[in-house]
């Protein structure tokens, strides 16, 4: 009987030590998993920082582009106002003038159309020619959109 109690105590001690060993092994594997997760988390945080930096750069570029576009729109609005003033002088009847002097009006409209087409090309990204860049006199400029077609021209 004393021998069986001793065997039972030894079995309980062995099972306790074995259980403690298994528990330590489990803690080690959990620790390894947690370390791997920590590395992934740090990589993810770094990746997110880079994404945020890129978004901030993109946002500043968008703001700069908006400023340029607003400047261009303001210049185009001035050109539209100037055209409006040119065509709405007093009580003249453009249709009557066109019937009486149709060749002259046709020539004027064709030249205006050519200049307006060039304005659309420039607004669409076409580069300025040397003649357009160097234009400083009223006779040399594109009167349809001088603010974008002739950057060196200053109206007085």
C-alpha positions, 0 to 999 in steps of 0.5 A: 500500500505504501508502495502504491501511494509512492507510485501515485505521488510519483505519477502526480509529480511526473504529470505536474512536471510534464504539464509545466513543460507543455505549458512553457512550450506553449508560452514559447510558441505564443511568444514567437507568434506575438513577435512575428505579429509585432514585426508585421504590425511595425511594417504595416505602420511604416507602410501606412506612414508612406501612404500618408506622405504620398497622399499629402504630396498629392494633395499639395500638388492638387492645391497648386494645380487648382491655383494655376487653373484659377489663374487661367480661369480668371485670365480667360474671364477677362478675355471674355469680358473684353470680347463682350465689350467689343461686340456690344458697342452701342446700338449697332446691328451686326447682322445689317453690317454683315449683309452690307459688307459681307466680304469684310465681315467674313475676313474678320470672322475667319481671322477671329476663328483662327485666333480662337482655335489657337486659344483652345489649342494653347488651353489644351496644352499646346506650347507657345510659338516664339512669335506668341512669346515675343509679342509685345505690340497690340498688332502682334498679339492674339486678341482673342486670348492675350493673357494665355497666348501672349504672356509678355504683352501688357495692355495699357 
